[in-house]
Amino acid sequence: MPGASRSIVVNAPPEKVFDTIVNYDRYPEWLTEVKKIRTSDRKGNEVKVHYEVDFKVKTIRYTILAREERPQRMSWSFVEGEVMKDNKGSWVLEPEGEGKTKITYSVEVTVGPLVPKSILNTLVDQSLPKMLEAVKRRVEGA
């Protein structure tokens, strides 16, 4: 399963970063590739998140089960979707002092046999840094 992990430090406390990450309905406002999103079946700290994401080569729909551990972690596992066979990962938030937070985003994705690995690798390599920068802009500008 191809995976990647990247980190960035933002000028915001973990609680503010966490609130941004778990406000799923607002993702299209700061993640341009997310076209539609909705949540369902919330049970305690778990919620299903249904995505429609434009990856330029294809728009795909998928659902994850997000597990929220305020304010230090949000992890997810794959429920169902197009193209992917698995998708799991996490956002880990660590205080860096002086109101700063180190954000580490990790993801592992398995796709079907008809999806070229080069496309998956490009998406991971390009989208991870963009996503972290988008989170940084969102929490620092909000």
C-alpha positions in Angstrom: 0.0 0.0 0.0 1.7 3.3 -1.1 1.9 5.7 1.7 3.3 9.1 2.6 3.7 11.3 5.6 4.5 15.1 5.7 4.7 17.6 8.5 4.3 21.4 8.8 4.3 23.8 11.8 1.5 26.4 11.9 1.0 29.5 14.1 -2.1 28.2 15.9 -2.8 26.1 18.9 -3.8 22.4 18.5 -7.4 23.0 19.4 -7.9 25.5 16.6 -6.1 23.2 14.1 -8.3 20.3 15.3 -11.5 22.3 14.9 -10.5 23.1 11.3 -9.7 19.5 10.4 -12.9 18.1 11.8 -15.1 20.8 10.2 -15.6 18.5 7.2 -18.4 20.5 5.7 -16.1 23.4 5.2 -13.4 21.5 3.2 -14.5 22.8 -0.2 -13.8 26.3 1.0 -10.1 25.6 1.4 -9.4 22.4 -0.5 -10.1 23.1 -4.1 -10.2 19.5 -5.2 -13.0 18.6 -2.7 -16.2 19.3 -4.7 -18.8 17.9 -2.3 -18.7 16.5 1.2 -21.2 15.4 3.8 -21.2 13.5 7.0 -23.6 10.8 8.3 -24.0 8.3 11.1 -22.2 10.1 13.9 -21.7 7.9 16.9 -19.7 9.5 19.7 -16.3 10.4 18.3 -16.8 8.6 15.0 -18.5 9.9 11.9 -18.8 8.7 8.2 -17.5 11.3 5.8 -18.6 11.1 2.2 -16.3 12.8 -0.4 -16.5 13.8 -4.0 -13.0 14.7 -5.0 -11.7 16.0 -8.4 -8.2 14.5 -9.0 -8.0 16.2 -12.5 -7.8 12.8 -14.2 -11.0 11.7 -12.6 -13.6 12.7 -10.1 -14.1 10.0 -7.5 -16.5 9.4 -4.7 -15.6 7.6 -1.5 -16.5 7.3 2.2 -14.2 7.1 5.2 -14.9 6.5 8.9 -13.3 9.3 10.8 -12.3 8.8 14.5 -11.7 12.1 16.4 -9.4 12.2 19.4 -9.7 15.9 20.5 -7.3 17.8 20.3 -4.4 15.6 19.2 -5.5 13.3 16.4 -8.0 12.4 13.7 -7.6 9.1 12.0 -9.7 7.4 9.4 -10.3 4.1 7.7 -11.9 3.3 4.3 -15.5 2.3 4.1 -16.3 2.2 0.4 -15.6 4.1 -2.9 -14.5 4.2 -6.5 -11.0 3.5 -7.7 -9.7 2.8 -4.2 -9.5 -0.5 -2.4 -8.2 1.1 0.8 -7.5 4.5 2.3 -6.4 5.1 5.8 -4.4 7.7 7.6 -4.3 10.4 10.3 -3.8 14.0 11.2 -1.6 14.2 14.4 -1.3 17.5 16.2 1.6 18.2 18.6 2.1 21.4 20.5 5.2 23.2 19.5 5.2 26.0 22.2 4.3 29.6 21.8 0.8 28.8 20.4 2.2 26.7 17.5 1.3 23.2 16.4 3.2 20.6 14.4 0.8 18.9 12.0 1.7 15.5 10.6 -0.5 14.1 7.9 -0.1 10.5 7.0 -2.0 8.5 4.4 -1.9 5.0 2.8 -3.9 4.3 -0.3 -4.5 1.1 -2.3 -6.1 1.4 -5.7 -7.5 -1.0 -8.1 -5.3 -2.8 -10.7 -6.3 -0.6 -13.6 -5.0 2.6 -11.9 -1.3 3.2 -12.9 1.0 3.5 -9.9 2.6 6.6 -11.4 -0.8 8.5 -11.2 -1.2 7.5 -7.5 2.4 8.5 -6.7 1.9 11.9 -8.4 -1.3 12.6 -6.6 0.3 11.7 -3.2 3.5 13.7 -4.0 1.7 16.8 -5.2 -1.4 16.8 -3.1 0.2 16.3 0.3 2.3 19.5 0.4 -0.7 21.5 -1.1 -3.0 20.2 1.5 -0.7 21.1 4.4 -0.2 24.6 3.0 -4.0 24.9 2.6 -4.5 23.9 6.3 -1.8 26.4 7.3 -3.4 29.2 5.4 -6.9 28.3 6.8 -5.9 28.1 10.5 -3.6 31.1 10.4 -6.0 33.3 8.4 -9.2 32.3 10.2 
